Amino acid sequence: MRLKTVPGTAVVAMALTAASNYPNEIAQWRQQREASLKAEGGWLSLTGLFWLHEGANPFGKDADSEIALEDGPAHAGVLELRGGTVTVRMDGTTREVKPDSAEVVKAGRLNLFVIKRSDKYGIRVKDPESPARRGFHGIESFAANESYRITAKWVAEPRRIPILNVLGQTEDSESPGYAVFPLGGKEFRLHPILEEPAAKELFYIFRDETAGKETYGAGRFLYSEMPKEGKVVLDFNKAYNPPCAFTPYATCPLPPPENRLAVRIEAGEKKYGH
């Protein structure tokens, strides 16, 4: 015998299912986030940052090397910067290494990557046996709270925003507009940037009044999907610490003045190590 469906029961059941699934969604997101940090090439493996000068920059385990490493041959090779091009010479061969790419230079267990920040070229060193990776103990977060998953109004207003980084460099970044949302009885705005011209997500660098207390002092990061029908969803439960919270060798961007919010956002990751 088929049971009769009480009007509205299905709708209520769906709502309850969605509500119960949301904490699970956030828990899964946090697991993936920590797994990314702990990965062999994740931010926790970063152990060094060396800035190149024009010309030859010898690297190796020898303490006299300009780029002194913790593993690999005493004299592993030479990284050369010439007019904005970086090459590596080792084992009798020379090849170009593109900045901010997946191209790697191996030295023992270490992985070396070329980065470019404004007019500076550097070498980022990652060590799968780094103390930070071995000693990682997880990230404390606020309890998942669906009220911090906010559907904001999207205002299209393309412009360039100057973004300062921890090195003291400022670069203009493309911002396609801003999100307007209510919180704590007031209205706020957040201006995202595009990390690259073909970006599929919006990237927000923000600071709120929990910063320096419960959360990382310099601010936090957040992504959202692209706007749809004049709306954008900001889920602050997925706000996370920048790499600089875990290593002194990152070159994190800082929140622009537009994104320094006079409100406490008690959602997302808390300070690491506290």
Secondary structure as GFF3:
##gff-version 3
##sequence-region A 1 274
A	DSSP	alpha_helix	9	38	.	.	.	ID=ss1
A	DSSP	three_ten_helix	43	45	.	.	.	ID=ss2
A	DSSP	beta_strand	46	51	.	.	.	ID=ss3
A	DSSP	beta_strand	55	60	.	.	.	ID=ss4
A	DSSP	beta_strand	67	68	.	.	.	ID=ss5
A	DSSP	beta_strand	77	82	.	.	.	ID=ss6
A	DSSP	beta_strand	85	90	.	.	.	ID=ss7
A	DSSP	beta_strand	93	96	.	.	.	ID=ss8
A	DSSP	beta_strand	105	107	.	.	.	ID=ss9
A	DSSP	beta_strand	110	117	.	.	.	ID=ss10
A	DSSP	beta_strand	120	126	.	.	.	ID=ss11
A	DSSP	alpha_helix	131	134	.	.	.	ID=ss12
A	DSSP	three_ten_helix	146	148	.	.	.	ID=ss13
A	DSSP	beta_strand	149	164	.	.	.	ID=ss14
A	DSSP	beta_strand	170	183	.	.	.	ID=ss15
A	DSSP	beta_strand	186	190	.	.	.	ID=ss16
A	DSSP	beta_strand	201	206	.	.	.	ID=ss17
A	DSSP	beta_strand	220	225	.	.	.	ID=ss18
A	DSSP	beta_strand	231	235	.	.	.	ID=ss19
A	DSSP	three_ten_helix	236	238	.	.	.	ID=ss20
A	DSSP	three_ten_helix	243	245	.	.	.	ID=ss21
A	DSSP	three_ten_helix	257	259	.	.	.	ID=ss22
###
